[in-house]
Amino acid sequence: MRTRVHKLYQQLFDSRERMHVCTVALPPTPSGAILDKVLSRYIMKIAVLGATGQTGQQLLKQALQQGHCVTAVVRNPGKLTLTHENLKVVEADIFSEDCLKPHFKGQDAVLSCLGFPISFFYGVTGYTQSMKAALNAMREVKVNRIITMTSWYTDPDSGSNSSFLIRFMLLPMIRSVLNNMYEMENFLKQTDDINWTVVRPPGLKNMPTTANEFLTHEGYYVPDENGLPVGQSVSRGDVARFMLSLLSDNAWMKKAVAIITK
């Protein structure tokens, strides 16, 4: 049995060019634990939008640690100081499908941690505009998987069970952002030819990943047994961890999922 598994291990990495696998340092004779870990997932080529943001940087670090080959598509490369042999940083207009196409070509998936500032006077349009450009570019170069991040309470009526401060102070303050996130989510729901997933976290804490278990719900927040929101925040590292886990999990394909950790 062990001989057969070792042959499978060898075949997996002998075909790394066909699978777009990047250079990964591997032990010459893997132990059972290492072998199981390697065979439990594929190494992928992924393009990351919003890589200079705080959640995006957490996602980059974890993706590289997992052995993925990452193309960080950014507006300002000077904001990204991380270097790695499997990381390529490229500058592009995220609202232009023509600019995105060469950087999406050959990728296995696109992950977006893009964020846009509040606008009280003109509204926010960056989420829908960037998503339309990304999907059009993906179609052109035959990339079929995108994972993106929005927030709890994107639906204007979904915050009625939240706390007083969130409902009457925070949500009105960020409503211009939430409204455009909601528009983008509805746009994706009408998209049949791309395998998309929307990840909805609550408030974000500038903390690294944990080992905490995720709670998930196909809705605009994660409810307890009484329908009230469970908690108020999650670490950015854990959001990145959940997004990366979806690369090998089809459970939330063409769905939006609210998350938080226990």
C-alpha positions as a Markdown table, in Angstrom:
| # | Residue | x | y | z |
|---|---|---|---|---|
| 1 | Met | 0.0 | 0.0 | 0.0 |
| 2 | Arg | 2.8 | 2.4 | 0.9 |
| 3 | Thr | 4.5 | 1.7 | -2.4 |
| 4 | Arg | 1.3 | 2.6 | -4.3 |
| 5 | Val | 0.9 | 5.9 | -2.3 |
| 6 | His | 4.5 | 6.8 | -3.0 |
| 7 | Lys | 3.9 | 6.3 | -6.7 |
| 8 | Leu | 0.9 | 8.6 | -6.6 |
| 9 | Tyr | 3.0 | 11.2 | -4.8 |
| 10 | Gln | 5.6 | 11.0 | -7.5 |
| 11 | Gln | 3.0 | 11.2 | -10.3 |
| 12 | Leu | 1.4 | 14.3 | -8.7 |
| 13 | Phe | 4.6 | 16.3 | -8.7 |
| 14 | Asp | 5.9 | 14.9 | -12.0 |
| 15 | Ser | 2.8 | 16.5 | -13.6 |
| 16 | Arg | 3.3 | 19.9 | -11.8 |
| 17 | Glu | 3.8 | 21.8 | -15.1 |
| 18 | Arg | 0.5 | 20.5 | -16.5 |
| 19 | Met | -1.2 | 21.5 | -13.3 |
| 20 | His | 0.4 | 24.9 | -13.2 |
| 21 | Val | 2.2 | 24.0 | -9.9 |
| 22 | Cys | 4.9 | 26.3 | -8.6 |
| 23 | Thr | 8.3 | 25.4 | -7.2 |
| 24 | Val | 7.8 | 23.8 | -3.8 |
| 25 | Ala | 10.5 | 22.4 | -1.6 |
| 26 | Leu | 9.6 | 18.8 | -0.8 |
| 27 | Pro | 11.4 | 16.1 | 1.3 |
| 28 | Pro | 12.9 | 13.3 | -0.9 |
| 29 | Thr | 11.1 | 10.5 | 1.1 |
| 30 | Pro | 8.0 | 11.9 | 2.7 |
| 31 | Ser | 6.7 | 10.5 | 6.0 |
| 32 | Gly | 3.1 | 9.4 | 6.2 |
| 33 | Ala | 2.0 | 12.7 | 7.8 |
| 34 | Ile | 3.7 | 14.9 | 5.2 |
| 35 | Leu | 2.4 | 12.7 | 2.4 |
| 36 | Asp | -1.2 | 12.9 | 3.6 |
| 37 | Lys | -0.9 | 16.7 | 3.9 |
| 38 | Val | 0.5 | 17.0 | 0.4 |
| 39 | Leu | -2.0 | 14.7 | -1.2 |
| 40 | Ser | -5.0 | 16.3 | 0.6 |
| 41 | Arg | -4.8 | 19.5 | -1.6 |
| 42 | Tyr | -3.6 | 20.7 | -4.9 |
| 43 | Ile | -1.1 | 23.5 | -5.3 |
| 44 | Met | -2.7 | 26.2 | -7.4 |
| 45 | Lys | -2.0 | 29.4 | -9.4 |
| 46 | Ile | -4.1 | 32.2 | -8.0 |
| 47 | Ala | -4.5 | 35.9 | -8.8 |
| 48 | Val | -5.3 | 38.1 | -5.8 |
| 49 | Leu | -7.0 | 41.5 | -6.1 |
| 50 | Gly | -6.7 | 43.8 | -3.1 |
| 51 | Ala | -3.4 | 42.3 | -2.1 |
| 52 | Thr | -2.1 | 45.5 | -0.5 |
| 53 | Gly | -5.0 | 45.7 | 2.0 |
| 54 | Gln | -4.8 | 44.2 | 5.5 |
| 55 | Thr | -6.9 | 41.2 | 4.7 |
| 56 | Gly | -5.2 | 40.8 | 1.3 |
| 57 | Gln | -1.8 | 40.7 | 2.9 |
| 58 | Gln | -2.9 | 38.0 | 5.3 |
| 59 | Leu | -4.2 | 36.0 | 2.3 |
| 60 | Leu | -1.0 | 36.4 | 0.4 |
| 61 | Lys | 1.1 | 35.1 | 3.3 |
| 62 | Gln | -1.1 | 32.1 | 3.9 |
| 63 | Ala | -1.3 | 31.3 | 0.2 |
| 64 | Leu | 2.4 | 31.3 | -0.1 |
| 65 | Gln | 2.8 | 29.2 | 3.1 |
| 66 | Gln | 0.5 | 26.7 | 1.5 |
| 67 | Gly | 2.7 | 26.5 | -1.6 |
| 68 | His | 0.4 | 28.3 | -4.0 |
| 69 | Cys | 1.8 | 30.4 | -6.8 |
| 70 | Val | 0.4 | 33.9 | -6.4 |
| 71 | Thr | 0.0 | 36.8 | -8.7 |
| 72 | Ala | -0.8 | 40.0 | -6.7 |
| 73 | Val | -2.7 | 42.4 | -9.0 |
| 74 | Val | -2.4 | 45.8 | -7.4 |
| 75 | Arg | -2.9 | 49.5 | -8.1 |
| 76 | Asn | 0.3 | 50.5 | -6.3 |
| 77 | Pro | 3.1 | 47.9 | -6.1 |
| 78 | Gly | 5.0 | 50.1 | -3.8 |
| 79 | Lys | 2.5 | 49.3 | -1.0 |
| 80 | Leu | 3.5 | 45.6 | -1.1 |
| 81 | Thr | 6.8 | 44.8 | 0.6 |
| 82 | Leu | 6.4 | 41.0 | 0.8 |
| 83 | Thr | 8.8 | 39.0 | -1.4 |
| 84 | His | 8.7 | 35.3 | -2.2 |
| 85 | Glu | 9.9 | 33.1 | -5.1 |
| 86 | Asn | 6.3 | 32.1 | -5.8 |
| 87 | Leu | 4.9 | 35.7 | -5.7 |
| 88 | Lys | 4.6 | 37.9 | -8.7 |
| 89 | Val | 3.5 | 41.5 | -8.1 |
| 90 | Val | 1.9 | 43.3 | -11.1 |
| 91 | Glu | 0.4 | 46.7 | -11.6 |
| 92 | Ala | -3.0 | 46.9 | -13.3 |
| 93 | Asp | -6.2 | 48.9 | -13.5 |
| 94 | Ile | -8.7 | 46.7 | -11.7 |
| 95 | Phe | -11.6 | 48.4 | -13.6 |
| 96 | Ser | -10.3 | 47.4 | -17.0 |
| 97 | Glu | -10.8 | 43.8 | -18.3 |
| 98 | Asp | -8.1 | 44.4 | -20.9 |
| 99 | Cys | -5.6 | 45.2 | -18.1 |
| 100 | Leu | -6.6 | 42.2 | -16.1 |
| 101 | Lys | -6.7 | 39.5 | -18.9 |
| 102 | Pro | -2.9 | 39.0 | -19.2 |
| 103 | His | -2.6 | 38.6 | -15.4 |
| 104 | Phe | -5.6 | 36.2 | -15.1 |
| 105 | Lys | -4.4 | 34.0 | -18.0 |
| 106 | Gly | -3.3 | 30.5 | -16.8 |
| 107 | Gln | -4.7 | 31.1 | -13.3 |
| 108 | Asp | -6.8 | 28.5 | -11.5 |
| 109 | Ala | -8.8 | 31.0 | -9.5 |
| 110 | Val | -9.2 | 34.7 | -8.7 |
| 111 | Leu | -9.5 | 35.8 | -5.0 |
| 112 | Ser | -10.6 | 39.4 | -4.3 |
| 113 | Cys | -10.1 | 41.3 | -1.0 |
| 114 | Leu | -10.8 | 44.6 | -2.6 |
| 115 | Gly | -12.2 | 47.4 | -0.4 |
| 116 | Phe | -13.4 | 50.9 | -1.2 |
| 117 | Pro | -13.9 | 53.9 | 1.0 |
| 118 | Ile | -17.2 | 55.3 | 2.3 |
| 119 | Ser | -18.8 | 58.0 | 0.1 |
| 120 | Phe | -21.6 | 60.1 | 1.6 |
| 121 | Phe | -22.2 | 62.2 | -1.5 |
| 122 | Tyr | -21.6 | 60.1 | -4.6 |
| 123 | Gly | -22.2 | 56.6 | -3.5 |
| 124 | Val | -19.7 | 53.7 | -3.9 |
| 125 | Thr | -19.4 | 51.8 | -7.2 |
| 126 | Gly | -16.0 | 50.1 | -7.0 |
| 127 | Tyr | -17.3 | 46.7 | -6.0 |
| 128 | Thr | -19.6 | 46.3 | -9.0 |
| 129 | Gln | -17.3 | 48.0 | -11.5 |
| 130 | Ser | -14.3 | 45.9 | -10.5 |
| 131 | Met | -16.3 | 42.6 | -10.4 |
| 132 | Lys | -17.7 | 43.2 | -13.9 |
| 133 | Ala | -14.2 | 43.8 | -15.3 |
| 134 | Ala | -12.9 | 40.8 | -13.5 |
| 135 | Leu | -15.6 | 38.4 | -14.7 |
| 136 | Asn | -15.3 | 39.7 | -18.3 |
| 137 | Ala | -11.5 | 39.1 | -18.1 |
| 138 | Met | -12.0 | 35.7 | -16.7 |
| 139 | Arg | -14.3 | 34.7 | -19.5 |
| 140 | Glu | -11.8 | 35.8 | -22.1 |
| 141 | Val | -9.0 | 33.7 | -20.6 |
| 142 | Lys | -11.1 | 30.8 | -19.5 |
| 143 | Val | -10.7 | 31.1 | -15.7 |
| 144 | Asn | -13.9 | 29.8 | -14.0 |
| 145 | Arg | -13.4 | 30.4 | -10.2 |
| 146 | Ile | -13.7 | 33.6 | -8.2 |
| 147 | Ile | -13.9 | 34.0 | -4.4 |
| 148 | Thr | -14.7 | 37.5 | -3.1 |
| 149 | Met | -15.3 | 39.2 | 0.3 |
| 150 | Thr | -18.1 | 41.5 | 1.3 |
| 151 | Ser | -19.6 | 41.9 | 4.8 |
| 152 | Trp | -22.5 | 41.0 | 7.1 |
| 153 | Tyr | -25.6 | 43.1 | 6.7 |
| 154 | Thr | -25.3 | 44.0 | 3.0 |
| 155 | Asp | -29.0 | 43.6 | 2.6 |
| 156 | Pro | -30.5 | 46.9 | 4.0 |
| 157 | Asp | -33.1 | 45.0 | 6.0 |
| 158 | Ser | -30.7 | 42.4 | 7.5 |
| 159 | Gly | -29.5 | 44.5 | 10.5 |
| 160 | Ser | -32.7 | 44.6 | 12.4 |
| 161 | Asn | -31.5 | 42.0 | 15.0 |
| 162 | Ser | -28.1 | 43.6 | 15.5 |
| 163 | Ser | -27.1 | 45.6 | 18.6 |
| 164 | Phe | -28.3 | 49.2 | 19.0 |
| 165 | Leu | -24.8 | 50.7 | 18.2 |
| 166 | Ile | -24.4 | 48.6 | 15.1 |
| 167 | Arg | -28.0 | 49.1 | 13.8 |
| 168 | Phe | -28.3 | 52.9 | 14.4 |
| 169 | Met | -24.7 | 54.1 | 14.3 |
| 170 | Leu | -22.3 | 51.8 | 12.4 |
| 171 | Leu | -24.6 | 50.5 | 9.6 |
| 172 | Pro | -25.9 | 54.0 | 8.6 |
| 173 | Met | -22.3 | 55.2 | 8.5 |
| 174 | Ile | -21.1 | 52.5 | 6.2 |
| 175 | Arg | -24.3 | 52.0 | 4.2 |
| 176 | Ser | -22.8 | 53.4 | 1.0 |
| 177 | Val | -20.2 | 50.6 | 1.0 |
| 178 | Leu | -22.8 | 47.9 | 2.0 |
| 179 | Asn | -25.2 | 49.0 | -0.7 |
| 180 | Asn | -22.6 | 48.5 | -3.4 |
| 181 | Met | -21.5 | 45.2 | -1.9 |
| 182 | Tyr | -25.2 | 44.2 | -2.1 |
| 183 | Glu | -25.4 | 45.2 | -5.7 |
| 184 | Met | -22.3 | 43.2 | -6.5 |
| 185 | Glu | -23.7 | 40.1 | -4.7 |
| 186 | Asn | -26.9 | 40.4 | -6.7 |
| 187 | Phe | -24.9 | 40.8 | -9.9 |
| 188 | Leu | -23.0 | 37.5 | -9.1 |
| 189 | Lys | -26.3 | 35.7 | -8.3 |
| 190 | Gln | -27.3 | 36.4 | -12.0 |
| 191 | Thr | -24.0 | 35.0 | -13.2 |
| 192 | Asp | -24.3 | 31.4 | -14.4 |
| 193 | Asp | -21.1 | 30.7 | -16.3 |
| 194 | Ile | -18.6 | 31.5 | -13.5 |
| 195 | Asn | -18.2 | 29.6 | -10.2 |
| 196 | Trp | -18.3 | 32.3 | -7.6 |
| 197 | Thr | -18.5 | 32.4 | -3.8 |
| 198 | Val | -19.1 | 35.5 | -1.7 |
| 199 | Val | -17.6 | 35.4 | 1.9 |
| 200 | Arg | -19.4 | 37.7 | 4.4 |
| 201 | Pro | -17.4 | 38.3 | 7.6 |
| 202 | Pro | -18.5 | 40.7 | 10.4 |
| 203 | Gly | -16.2 | 43.4 | 11.8 |
| 204 | Leu | -12.6 | 42.7 | 11.0 |
| 205 | Lys | -9.8 | 42.6 | 13.6 |
| 206 | Asn | -6.2 | 43.2 | 12.6 |
| 207 | Met | -5.1 | 39.8 | 13.9 |
| 208 | Pro | -3.5 | 36.8 | 12.3 |
| 209 | Thr | -5.1 | 33.4 | 11.7 |
| 210 | Thr | -6.3 | 31.2 | 14.6 |
| 211 | Ala | -7.2 | 27.6 | 14.8 |
| 212 | Asn | -10.8 | 28.4 | 15.8 |
| 213 | Glu | -13.6 | 26.5 | 14.2 |
| 214 | Phe | -15.8 | 28.5 | 11.7 |
| 215 | Leu | -19.5 | 29.0 | 12.1 |
| 216 | Thr | -21.2 | 29.5 | 8.7 |
| 217 | His | -24.7 | 30.5 | 7.5 |
| 218 | Glu | -26.2 | 31.1 | 4.1 |
| 219 | Gly | -27.5 | 34.5 | 5.0 |
| 220 | Tyr | -26.4 | 38.0 | 5.9 |
| 221 | Tyr | -25.1 | 37.2 | 9.4 |
| 222 | Val | -24.5 | 34.1 | 11.5 |
| 223 | Pro | -27.5 | 33.6 | 13.9 |
| 224 | Asp | -27.7 | 31.9 | 17.2 |
| 225 | Glu | -30.7 | 29.7 | 18.2 |
| 226 | Asn | -32.8 | 32.8 | 18.8 |
| 227 | Gly | -31.9 | 34.4 | 15.4 |
| 228 | Leu | -29.6 | 37.0 | 16.9 |
| 229 | Pro | -26.1 | 37.6 | 15.5 |
| 230 | Val | -23.3 | 35.4 | 17.0 |
| 231 | Gly | -20.5 | 37.9 | 17.9 |
| 232 | Gln | -19.4 | 41.0 | 16.1 |
| 233 | Ser | -15.9 | 40.4 | 14.7 |
| 234 | Val | -13.4 | 38.0 | 13.2 |
| 235 | Ser | -9.7 | 38.2 | 12.6 |
| 236 | Arg | -8.5 | 39.1 | 9.1 |
| 237 | Gly | -6.3 | 36.1 | 9.2 |
| 238 | Asp | -9.2 | 33.8 | 9.7 |
| 239 | Val | -11.1 | 35.4 | 6.8 |
| 240 | Ala | -8.1 | 34.7 | 4.6 |
| 241 | Arg | -8.0 | 31.2 | 5.9 |
| 242 | Phe | -11.6 | 30.5 | 5.1 |
| 243 | Met | -11.3 | 32.0 | 1.6 |
| 244 | Leu | -8.3 | 29.8 | 0.8 |
| 245 | Ser | -10.1 | 26.7 | 2.1 |
| 246 | Leu | -12.7 | 27.3 | -0.6 |
| 247 | Leu | -10.1 | 26.5 | -3.3 |
| 248 | Ser | -10.6 | 22.8 | -2.5 |
| 249 | Asp | -14.2 | 22.9 | -1.3 |
| 250 | Asn | -17.3 | 23.2 | -3.5 |
| 251 | Ala | -19.7 | 23.5 | -0.6 |
| 252 | Trp | -20.4 | 27.2 | -1.2 |
| 253 | Met | -20.2 | 27.3 | -5.0 |
| 254 | Lys | -22.5 | 30.0 | -6.4 |
| 255 | Lys | -23.5 | 31.0 | -2.9 |
| 256 | Ala | -22.9 | 33.7 | -0.3 |
| 257 | Val | -21.8 | 32.6 | 3.2 |
| 258 | Ala | -21.7 | 34.5 | 6.4 |
| 259 | Ile | -18.8 | 33.4 | 8.6 |
| 260 | Ile | -17.5 | 33.9 | 12.1 |
| 261 | Thr | -15.3 | 31.8 | 14.4 |
| 262 | Lys | -16.3 | 30.2 | 17.7 |
